[in-house]
Structure formats: structure tokens, C-alpha cells
């Protein structure tokens, strides 16, 4: 809330208007002097004579008289007494003060009655504003902490358990950055509505950060209850959202901690749920993890990786490995994929699966991605100048890289800097990235094509692509995800999917690359179904530049 707005609310609450009823009352409780006659007539249609001379119990209901009479006694004893009353939905503040005469004897008191209905409404509005998220209407972090403490207080003496679930939206920033904050806000509102509809009203659902949510599930008997809810959240959010003409897909990662097993206070429960959340992300996202004690060491390692990542480029700890792609007809290497490895001074070689998710979350993926692209282009040009056969280099673009407005300019600049012809560069984007902000994707792909750069859709078959959009994308190839290749011989469904992708791609005049090819049987099946190129351990694992040069580079004849 803006500072000026807060001050306005405070003034509204604490500066009470003129009282509508003021009277002197004697020790017997008789009203013998009435002021503010005009206000009485306006508010209650009463004349002074209707009240003056009457006893308090004659004017008030039994319930109010039970409050008023003890209050009068306390006032005559020298106290200032204040209490609230409600009549027909209207709220009044009652103030009774001693009124000593010169001889100091307390023969009378003065009573004030002031209507504060509007102020109570304003106060209630302010409290709601302070304790609730203004976008989704859910409890915010302040109220969430209060509810969590209440859950602890309730559970502790009764030896009861409750669960804390924290979750966020995987790659929400991608949608927010590509489609704008207005669409992002509408998506968050839709997510909140969907989650709240699937959770019992006795549980607390809160928005605790940008795309972060938390749920408190009280009085659970088994951990299975929390796990079942996590599964429901993931399943619910996997269904498409239709926002302002956009069909959006999100997934969620969920972390779970249980009171008192995983923590006996607020900070410990939240910390351990967050640790479990990060473990879920490390497992590939769109899943949940229940906190376990051994996660602490993994979490500590993750924090170390994040800190050390910030220094890795400066200290030249990254290295590009290369994996060949072979042509189905000739068996020759026609392309090589650039894959980053991190030579950590203490941990040894750190695989991308361990540090890329951290780099994406922290935004460091932008600098790392640009370094890999530059190094891959530099090495490719170096091999060309050394007289080796000219083969293409394929480089992955992260979601954050691709959504940069200056992406085309950055790629073009790196090509000029390295002196590499754009025809030798293939950029790979994932299927999921390609389906976010279609207009931006199509525009960017066209600009890359105009430079002479080819584009391939990576991990095809694992996302939610639409053939309507796919046929309009200016791309040149698809890569069948390794998950379909792995069981292609034993699983008829995977075999059918792979052959269908190949046929569809060829109908769209696209080449098909199968990645993760590890056996001769897989290769034979793919060749029989006319797959164009192959990549996988059957040919070579990713290797450093020097080893790749010895194994696969040959001098031009």
C-alpha cells in the first residue's frame, strides 16, 4: 500500500467524529442532563424530554444494561471506561468519564456515544489489505506466518500433525517476460482460483512470493494425505490455462514438511519445505518431494554450486564438449552438438543436470549460454581454418536466452566476432519454449533464418506443441527425445510415437535427428523408418575438443 494511503486509513480510524449523544448521569444511573439535542433528533428521532430523567436500564436492552451499569460503577470509582455496542447493525463507541465537582466528590459522570460504523468497516478493510495479497485475494506472507504459528499452537498440546506444502510455477518467469506482467498477473489469479477450489476451506492457501504459494493442512494422520494433495496440485496445474487468447501450460514443483517430524517452529518448517521444493526441481520439476534429513547436505551443495557458479566464467572453469551427429545414408559426421561441462576445482566435473537448473533460477544461464555459443563458434571456425571438413555446430538456447529481445543481435554479433558463417550454426530450442508467446517465437525464428541460421526443436514429443503452430514455424529439423528412443525396441507405444514423428516431420519437409541412440537395434529400427541423423553413445559420448578432433575431424580433400 502506498504510504499516503496508509496514513489516510490511520486518520480515518483514529480521528473520531463528534459524538451524537452526550449526557450527565448521576450515581443512581439517572440521565439528568442531555446535550446535542439536534444530533439525537437526526439519528434516533428522539427529543431531549424522551431521554432526560430516565434511568439507564429503561433505555437500554437487558444485554446493554448489563454492560452499562458495571461501567457506571467503575466510572464513579474514578476510572475512564470505554466499550463498544452494536444496535441494528450500527457500531457505537461508548465512553464514560468521571466529572468531579470543585469539592472533588464524584457526584456525576459524563457519557459519550459516538457512531463508528464506518470506521470499523474501514479498519476491517485495512486489516484485510494488510493481511491479504491484493492480486489473488489469498492470505499473504504476514497472515500465512500467523496461521502457521496458530497451527503449531493448536497441534503441540494435542500431539497432532499438520503438513506445510510450498510450491511455485516452473518457468513462470518465461511467461511473464515473454507475454508481459499483465498476462502473468492474470495467470497467477487463475492459478490461485484453481488451487483454492481443490483445497478444503479449513486449510490455509497463501501467496507468499511472486509465483510462490503455500498450503497449511491441519490435523493430518498420515503423510500420505499431504502427498496426495501435492499430486492433485501438480495434476490440476498441468491442465491448460486460457488467458486473453493465449493457451498457457505451466507445471509446478512442490516441497512438503510435516510438523513435528520436520520442524517444531515456523522457521524450521519453512526452511525444510523449501529444501524439499528445491529437491523437486532438481528431480526434473513437475513433481513433489517430502523433506528428508539427508536433503540438508544436498541443499548445502546446491548453495555452494550457486555461489561458485558466479565465479566459474571469470576463472574459466567451463569447457565445451562435443557430440557427433551422423548421417543415416553416409555414416559421416554432419553436425556436432556443443554441451557444456563445469570443471569445478573441488567437486570435479559437474554435469549440466546439476548446475543448469541452478543457473536458470539465478539468471546466470544468460552469461553461461553466451559463453558456450561464443566458444563453440570460435572452435568451429578454428577447425575450418585448420583445413578440416566443414561441419555444423548445434548449440542449445535456454528458455531465458531465447526470450531476450536482443537475442538475434547477440547471436549475429558472436558470429561476426568469431568469423563463422551463419550457415554452419544450428540453434536448438525446446518444444516447451517454442509454445510460449507464439508471435514472438515466429518473429525471432524468422530473423534467425534471415541470417542463415538453422533452428531445431529439441526434446520433441515431451511438450504440448500444436501442429497448427508447428507448421508455421520457420524451423529445419526436430530432435526426437531420448525417452522415446530408449525403449523403442521393447515398447510398441514408443516405437509408434517415434515413427509417427518421423513421418510427420518429413511431410512438413523437416529433417529428424534421433538422440540417445545406444544400440544397433535402435539404429536399425530408426533407419528402417527413414530417420535422417543419429546422435548417442553408440557413436560417441560427448568429448572435449581435442579428443573430438582426433576421432571425428578429417582434412578436406
WOHUVEN-V187340 format. One record per pair of residues at least 6 apart in sequence whose ideal C-beta (glycine too) atoms are under 8 Angstrom apart, sorted by the first residue. I is the first residue (numbers start at 1). GAP is how many residues later the second one is. Records with the same first field share a line. If there is no record, write none. Layout:
BEGIN
I=GAP  GAP
END
This chain:
BEGIN
1=128  129
9=113  116  117  120
12=106  107  110
13=106  109  110  113
16=77  98  100  103
17=97  98
18=18  21  96
19=17  20  76  93  94  95
20=16  19  20  22  23  93  94  95
21=13  15  18  19  22  90  91  92
22=12  13  14  88  89  90  91
23=8  10  11  12  28  87  88
24=7  8  9  75  84  85  86  87
25=6  7  31  47  71  83  84  85  86
26=6  81  82
27=49  80  81
28=27
29=26  27  28  39  40  43
30=23  24  25  26
31=20  21  22  23  24  25  28
32=20  21  76
33=19
34=6  14  17  18
37=10  11
40=6  7  8  11
41=6
43=72
51=8
56=9  12  13  16
57=8  12
60=8
64=21
67=16  18
68=26
71=10  12  23  25
72=24  37
74=7  22
75=6  21  22  23  34
76=22  30  33
77=29
78=20  28
79=19
80=15  16  17  18
81=14  15
82=11  12  13  14
83=11
84=7  8  9  10  32
85=6  7  9
86=6
89=28
90=25  27
91=24  25  26  29
92=21  22  23  24
93=19  20  21  22  23
94=17  18  19
95=16  17  18  19
96=13  14  15  16
97=12  13  15
98=8  11
99=7  9  10  11
100=6
101=6  7
130=12
131=8  9  11  12  15
132=6  7  8  11
133=6  7  73  74
135=50  53  54  72
136=52  53  56  57  71
137=55
138=54  58  67  68  69  75
139=8  65  66  67  68
140=66  67  68
141=65  67  68
143=63
144=60  62  64  70  72
145=121
147=57  59  69
148=16  56  68  118  121  122
149=117
151=11  65  67  108
152=107  112  113  114
154=6  64
155=6  7  63  64  104  105
156=104  108
160=58  59
161=58  59  60  97  98  99  100
162=54  55  56  57  58  96  97
163=52  53  54  57  60  62  63  66  93  94  95  96
164=50  51  52  53  92  93  94  95  105  106  109
165=49  50  52  61  64  65  68  89  90  91  108
166=42  46  47  48  88  89  104  107  108  110  111
167=45  46  47  48  63  66  85  86  87  88  110  121
168=41  43  44  45  84  85  109
169=22  42  68  81  82  83
170=80  81  82  83  111  115  116
171=79  80  228  261
172=12  15  38  39  78
173=38  227
174=225  226  229  259  262
175=8  9  12  73  75  261  262
176=7  8
177=223  226
178=225  258  259  262
179=67  257  258
183=60  61  63  65
186=57  58
187=54  56  61  63
188=19  23
190=51  53
191=22  46  50  59
192=13  15  21
194=42  43
195=10  18  20  38  41  42
196=9
198=34  35  38
199=6  16  30
202=16
203=12  13  14  15
204=10  11  12
205=8  9  10
206=7  8  9  10
207=6
208=6
214=59
215=14  18
217=8  9  12
220=6  38
223=33  35  67
226=30  32  64
227=29  61  63
230=24  26  58
231=57
233=19  21  55
234=17  18  20  52  53  54
237=13  14  15
238=11  12  13  48
240=7  8  9  224
241=6  7  8  9
242=6
246=191
247=219
248=188
249=183  186  214  215
251=34  35
252=34
253=24  27  28  32  33  34  35
254=23  26  33  34  35
255=18  19  20  21  22  23  24  25  33  34  36
256=17  20  32  33  34  35
257=6  12  13  15  16  19  33  34
258=32  33
259=10
262=6  7  10  11  29
263=6  8  9
272=19  23
273=18
275=16  20  21  24
276=12  13  14  15  16  19
277=12
278=21  24
279=10  16  19  20
280=7  8  9
281=76  80
282=16  20  72  75
283=6
285=72
289=6
302=56
305=45  49  50  53
306=52  56
308=36
309=46  49  50  53  55  59
310=54
311=6
312=6  30  32  56
313=54  55  58
315=30
317=25  26  27  28
318=22  23  24  25  50  53  54  57
319=21  22  23  24  225
320=18  19  20  21  52  55  56  59  225
321=17  18  19  20  221  222  223  224  227
322=14  15  16  17  57  220  221  222  223  226
323=13  14  16  212  217  218  219  220
324=9  11  12  211  215  216  224  228
325=8  9  10  11  12  69  188  208  209  210
326=6  7  8  207  208  209  213
327=6  7  205  206
328=198  199  202  203  204  205  206
333=58  219
334=57  58  199
335=56  57  58  59  91  198
336=55  56  57  58  212  216
337=56  57  58  59  91  198  205
338=34  35  37  38  55  56  57  58
339=13  57  203
340=12  28  32
341=8  9  10  11  201
342=7  8  13
343=6  7
344=6
356=9  42
358=6
359=6  9  39
360=38  39  40
363=37
365=33  35  36
366=32  34  35  38
369=27  28  29  31  32
370=31  40  44
372=23
373=22  38  41
374=40  43  44
376=17  19
377=16  18  37  38  41  43  48
378=40  42
379=14  166
380=11  13  38  40  44
381=37  38  39
383=166  170
384=6  36  40
387=168  169
388=161  165  166  167  168
389=164  165  166  167
390=34  166
391=33
392=32  33  34  62
393=27  31  32  33
394=32  33  34  62
395=30  31  32  33
396=31  32  33  62
397=10  30  31  32  36
399=31  33  34  37
401=6
402=27  31  42
403=30  33  34  37
404=6
407=37
408=36  39  40  43
411=14  16  37  40  42
412=10  39
415=6  7  10  36
421=31
422=29  30  31
423=29  31
425=28  29
426=27  28  29  30  50  51
427=21  26  27  28  29
428=27  28  29  30  51
429=26  27  28  29
430=27  28  29  33
431=26  27  28  29  30  31  32  33  34
432=27  30  31  32
433=8
434=7  23  29  31  35  39
435=6  28  29  30  31  34
438=31
441=32
442=30  31  32
445=10  28  29  30
446=28
448=7
449=6  25
454=21  22  23
455=18  19  20  21
456=19  20  21  22  23  57
457=8  13  16  18  20  21  22
458=21
459=20  22
460=18  19  20  21  41
461=19  20  22  23  36  40
462=19  21
467=37
470=38
471=37
475=35
476=34  35
477=28  33  34  35  36  55  56
478=23  27  32  33  34  35
479=33  34  35  36  56
480=18  21  22  32  33  34  35  51
481=34  35
482=33  34  54
483=11  33
484=10  13  14  17
485=9  13  29  30  31  32  33  37  41  51
486=8  30  32
487=7
488=6  7  10  34  37  38
489=6  30  32  33  36
495=30
498=16  27  28  31  33
499=30
501=11
502=10  24  27  28  29
503=26
505=6  7
506=6  24
511=21  22
512=19  20  21
513=18  19  20  21  22
514=8  12  17  19  20  21  22
515=20  21
516=19  20
517=6  9  17  18  19  20  21  22
518=18  19  20
519=19
520=18
522=14  16
523=11  15
526=8
540=11  12
543=8
END
